[in-house]
Amino acid sequence: MQNFIVTTNNGKVRTTLHKYKLSFYTKTEVILQPIETFAFNPFKFHPFTELESNGASDENLLFDYIGEVVEKEEARGIITCTGHQSKRITLQLEDLE
């Protein structure tokens, strides 16, 4: 990997709890290097009870979840804190365990 920047991971929405993040830009190049001895799991699964207790109160909480979508609202337009237009959708999830 080349042409990237390492910065502190202190934004409002953090996709990982790691202290640092890699920032890519148009000249960033990434080439896959197969390394059989490196155990890589990109997912951060948490129990459904944690989603129930924390998910509704912390808008910046991101984690992976396996379950069933049992209901969804229509997507609605929102304006982000930086003034950009985006969309938001609310899902009702059901634990499969």
Secondary structure, DSSP 4 states (H G I P E B T S, - for coil): -EEEEEEE--SSS-SS--SEEEEEEEEEE------TT-------B--HHHIIIIITT-TT---B---EEEEEPPPEEEE-TTS-EEEE--EEEE---
